[in-house]
Amino acid sequence: MRISILGIGYVGAVACGCLARMGHEVIGVDVSAAKVALLAAGKSPIVEAEIEQIIADAVAAGRLTATTDVAAAIAATELSFICVGTPSAPDGATSMLAIDEVAGQIGRALRDKAGAHVVVMRSTVPPGTGQDRVIPLLERSSGRRLGEGLFYYSNPEFLREGTAVADFHAPPFTLIGAPEGDDGAALRALYAPIPGAVHVMPYRTAESVKFLSNAYHAVKLAFANEAGGILAAYGVDAPEAFRLFCEDRVLNISPAYLRPGFAFGGSCLPKDVRSFTALASKRGIAAPFLGQLMASNQAVVDRAFEMIAAQGRQKVALYGLAFKPGTDDLRESPFVLLAERLIGRGFELAIFDRFVQVARLTGANKAYIDREIPHLEKLLVDDPARAAQGAGIIVAGHLARPDRPALLGVLDRQFVLDLANIAELRGHPSIRYQGLCW
């Protein structure tokens, strides 16, 4: 199949590589000339396990190309995925600017194209987006009617940064939002080699599942941190209590995310929590628990800062800056927020994160860190042992196993705030150890 991917951020880049590896002819499209140049040269615009080699192989085989020209990409393909960003608007709702722009571009390109075209929404959008917004826009701009040379489906993704390639090829299920009477044959054929159940449902239902999933993930993280903090205040070993709690697979559903730790962050959970609560607000529906999720999350960052500040003004070595290990995504990372707070209060700071390289940051990720920590490059240290030199306070946000021996070897009487429940730190005899919830 000939496929165009509009937007080559995390979701789009993974789709480009994986679909090309499945044998399809893929064109990646983006407004960023820098991202397009990287993809065209066989390089990944994102940091993600396996994707660099997958993209290089696909470009070398001639199955993956890239362009900034939407009209040309539409003319050359039969199916288009919309994978553009849907960040939070100032009021917390989902910003639809990129969705509106790309949908209009697709529609205008279809005016000059012969033959039918399939448009698939892969971006996370609020329920009703397809039916109430995108389809009318496509129809107006293309001059076509849905089902008459124009087909539209919702196909939300369930990719986790760090394991996105594996998730693409083995999703929990495949959701296809379609109009009544349409069984999504084009997408069924596309995903035929991928295992798992395929569910075809109304647009609104398909669109809602990603919001439900991310809101619930955020709920679990906030719940574990609040409950862990309370248990710790009563002398309870919170990680052990939660380990036992999670053995109940019937009532407690799943152990995923149910572990005391640090705040949540990244490009999905914070914005989708804001978007979800904005949906309730627009209908006058009270959602006090969801409305307090971000405040609860910030309180976890505040508690970590207060623990550090209580040690007095000393050099701090922070391990981990991206919102979680295995990625360079700094957007709304709680570690960025913590670093920013420390800098603002005059703490000397050294940062080690093996996955974060300032030269590789692009797009919204780069814009975010340029705004929050404009001199990041001066703070980053490329060796875990060197980051600890002269530091009286060690903050273990996340630290890959290969890097742990180097840090453990130089620890000597420092105060260590462990935000990740690292066993080697917890049992270290030569430090003043403190967990956030244990």
N, C-alpha and C positions, 0 to 999 in steps of 0.2 A: 504494500500500500504506500502511496505517496502522502507524507504527513508534514504539516508545518506546525512548529511549536512557537507560539507567540509569548515571549518572556522567557529568558534563560537564566533565571535565578536558581534557587535550590530545586524547586519542583520541575522547572523547565529543563534545566541542564541534565537532571537525572532521566527525565523522559526522553530527551534527545539521545543520550547514550544508550539507554536500555532498549528503546524501540529500534534504533539502528542496529544494535546487536542482534535483535530478533529477525533482522533481514529486511526491514522497511527502509524506504528512502526518506530521509528526514532533513528538513530545513529548519534551522534555529533562527529565530527572528527577535531582535531586541533594539530598543532606541539607543542603547549604549554601544557606540562604535568600539569601545575597548573590549567589552564582553564578546562582541561579534568577532573581533580580530583574534581573541584568544581561542574561541571555538573553531574558527576557520583554520587556525594553525594546529589544531589537534590538541589544544590544551583546555583544561577545565576551568571555567570561571569561578568555581566553588571548591572548597576543601571538603571532600567526601570520600570515604573508603571505596576503592575500586574504580571510581568514576573517571579518574585521570587516564588510566590505561584503556578503559572502554571507549572513551571519546577519541583517544589517539588511534585506536584500531579502526573505529568507524570512519574517521576522516581519511585514514590511509586507504581504506577499502572503497572510498567514494560514495559511501552510503549516508554521510552526514556533511552538510554544508551550512553556511551561515550568511545572513544578510540583514541589513537594516530596512530593506524595501518590502513592506507588507504586501503591496499589490502584486509584486513579482512572485512572492512566496505563495500567495493564494492562487494565482494563475497556474502555478506549477504543481499544485497538490489537490487532493480530493477530500482531505480531512484536516481540520485545524484544531489544535488544543490551545485554549486561553490559559496561560500560566503566569499572568502578571500579578504584581503585588497588590494586596488589599489591606494597607495599613490602617491604623486608627485615625479617624478624623478628629479635629479639636474637641468635639463633643463626646468622643468615645465611640461613636458609631463607625461602621466600616466605611472607609473612603472608597468611593466608586469611580474616582477620576480616571484611573488607568483602565478599568473595565469599560467605561463609556468610550474612552478614546479608541481602544483597540477594537471594540465591537463596531464602532462607526467606520473604522478603516477597513475591516473585513467586509462590511456591507457595501461600501463604495467600490471595493475591488470586485465584488461579485456582479456588479452592474455590467462589467466588461468581460465577464467570464462565461463561457458556454458550459453547460452541464451542471449537474447537481453538486452541492457542496455540503459537507457535514461540519458543524461547529460544536465543539465540546468544551464545556466549562470545567476546568480543573482547579481554578483558584477557589479559595474559601470565600463564599458569599452568603449573605443572609437569606433565609427562606423567602421565596417570592421574587428573587432577583431575576431568574430566567423568565418566568411568565409575565411579570409586571414591568420589567425593565429591558432586559437584553433582547428578548425576542421581538418586542415592538421596535426597538432601535435597529435591529438587523433588517426587519421587514421594511422600515421606512428608508433606510439608507441603501438597500439592495434593490428595492422594487419587487421583491419576491414575497411569496407567502409561505409560511411554515408548511412543510409537506409538499410544496411545489417548487422543487429545485433548491430548497433550503431546509436543512434538518438540524435540530439543536438538541443536545443532551447535556445533562449534568453528570459529572463523573468525579466526585471528590476524592482526593488522595489521602492516604493514611501512612505517609512516610515519616520516619523519625530521622532527624539529622544524626549522622554517624552510622546508621544502618539502612540508609535510604535505598540502596541498590538491592539488598536482600529483601526489603519490604516490598519493593516494586514487583519482584518476581514471586513473592509468596505473601500476598496481602491477606488479612483476615477474611475478607470477602471483597467482591467488586460491586459497587453501587452504580446503577444507571438510572438517572432521572429522565423520564420520557413522557411524551403526551399520551393520552389515552389511546389504546389500540396499537401502539408502536412498541415492539418488543426489543428495540435497540439492536437490531441485527448487525449493523456496522461495527458497533463496539463489541458485541459478542464475538464476532469473527476476529477482531483485533486481539482480544484477550483470550482466545481459545487455548493458546499454549500455556497460559498461566493457571495454576491450580486454585481451587477454592470456589465457594458458592458465588453465583451471580444473581443479584437481586435487581429487578426492574420495577420502578415505583414512580409515583408522581414527582415532578420536579421539586416541590416544596419539601417532601419527605427526604429525598436524597440530599438536598442542600442543608437540611437541619442536622443530619447525623454527624457531620464534621463539627458543627458548633456544640452539639451535645457531648461529643467525645472530648473535645478540648476543654470545655467548661468542667467536665467531670474530672479530667486529669488535674486541672488546677485545683479543684475542690479537694482531691485526695492529698496533694502536696501540702496545701495549707492546713488541712486537718491534722496530718502527721506532725507538722512542726508545732502547731499550737498544743496538741495533746502531749507531744514529747516534752515540751517545755514544762507543762504542768506536772507530768510524772517525775521529771528530774527534780523539781522543787520539793518532792516528797521522798527523795532518795531512791527512786525506782530506776532501774537500768532500762531506759526507754527502748533501745534497740532490741534487747531481749524480749521485752513485753510485746513489741510489735512483731517480732519473729513468730511468737506463739499465736498472736492475733491473726496473722496471715495464714496459719495452717488451716483455718476454716475456709475452705474453698466454696462452701455452699452459701452461707449467709454473708460473708465478707467479700464475696465475688472474686477478687483477684488481689495478689500481693503487689501488683505493679504500682509504683509511686508511693506505696504505703511504708515509708521509712523516714524517720526523722532526719533532717539534713538542713541544707541551706535553702534560700528563697528560690522560687522559680523565675524563669526569664526566657529570653529568646524571641524569635520573630512571630511565634504563633500564640502561645498561651496568654501573654498579657493583652495583646490586641483583641483576641477572640473573647476573652472575659469581658473586656470593655464593650465590645460589639454586642455580646449576648445580653448584658444588662441594659444596654441602650435600647435593645428591642423591647424589653419589658417596660422600660420607662415610656417609650413612645405609645404604648397601649395602656398606660396608667396602672400597670401591674406591679405590686410591691414585691421586691426581691432583695430583702435585707441581707441575707447571708451572702449571696453572690455579690451584692453591692459592697460588701466589706472585704472581699477576697484580696483586692490589691492593697488595701490598708493593712490587712493581716500580713501580707507578703513583705510590705515595707517595714513592718514592725520586726520581722526576722532580721532584716539588714540592719535596722537600728540597734537591735540587741547585740549583734556581732560587733558593731562599731563601739558600743558602750563597753563591752568586754575588753576590747583593744585599748580604748582610751583610759580605762581604769588602771592600766599598767604604766601610765606615764608616757611622756614624749620620748619615744625611742624609734630607731629605724625599724620599718616593717618590711618583711619579705612576704609577698603574696604569691601563692602558687595556684594558678588557674585564673584566667580572665574571661575567656569565652563562657557562654552561659552553661555549658556542660562540656565534658571531655570529648575529644574526637572531632571537634569542629572549630572553625575560627569565627563563628557567628557571635558578634559582640552586642548585637541589638538587644537593648533592655536586659543585658546580663546583670544579675545582682552583684557580680564581682566588679563590674565596671562602676556600679553605683557605690559600692563600698570603697573602691579605689579613689573615686572622685571625692567622696566624703573625707577620706584620710588626707588627700592632697589639700583640700580646702581648709582642713584644721592644722596644716603645717607639718604633717608627718613626712619624714623622708621615706621614700617608697621604692622598692625594687620588685619587678614582676617577672615571673617565669611561667610561660605557657608554650609548650612545644609546638602547638598547632597554630599559634597566632604569629603571622609575619606581616608587618605593616605594608610591605611592598606588594603583598598578594591581596590586600583588602580592596574590594570594589563596590560600586553601587551604593545602596542604602547602608550597607555594613560600614563602608568607609566614611560615608557622610555622618553616620551616627557617632563614630569614635572621634572624627575630626571635631565634632561639636562638643563632645563630652570630655575627652582627654586629648587635646590637640597636640601635646608633646609626648605621646605614648612611646614613640620610638626611643626616646631618651631614658625611659623607665624600664623597658624590656631588657632582660638579661637572658643570654642563650644557654646558660649552664645552671642546673639546679643548685649545685654547691656554691657557686659564686654569688648567686642571689642572696644566700644566707649570710654572706660575709658582713660582719659589723651589725647585723640585725639582732635586736633584743627580743623582737616579737615575730613569730612565724605564723602565718595564716594559711592553713592547708585547705584550699577550696576544692581543687581536684588535681591529682598528681598521678600520672601514668605509672604503672608498676616498674617499667625500666628506669624511671627517674628517681624512684624512692631510695635505693641504696646510697646514691650520691648525697641526698639530703640527710638521711639517717646518720651518715658517717661524719657529718660536721656539727650535729646538734650537741650542744653543751650548755645546759642551764638556761636556755631561752624559754620564754613563755610561748607555748604552742596552742593556738586556737584551731581545733580540728573541726571543720565544717562538713567533713565527708565520712566520718567514722572509720578512719584508716587504722587497721589493727596494729600495724607496725609502730605507729605513733602512740597509740593508746597504751602500749606496753613498754614504751621506751623508758629506761631508768634514769636518764640524765636530763630530763626536761620538766618544766612545770606545765602539765597537760590540762587542757580544758576543752570539753566538747560543748557544742551549742545547746544540746538537749540531753547530754549524758555525762 
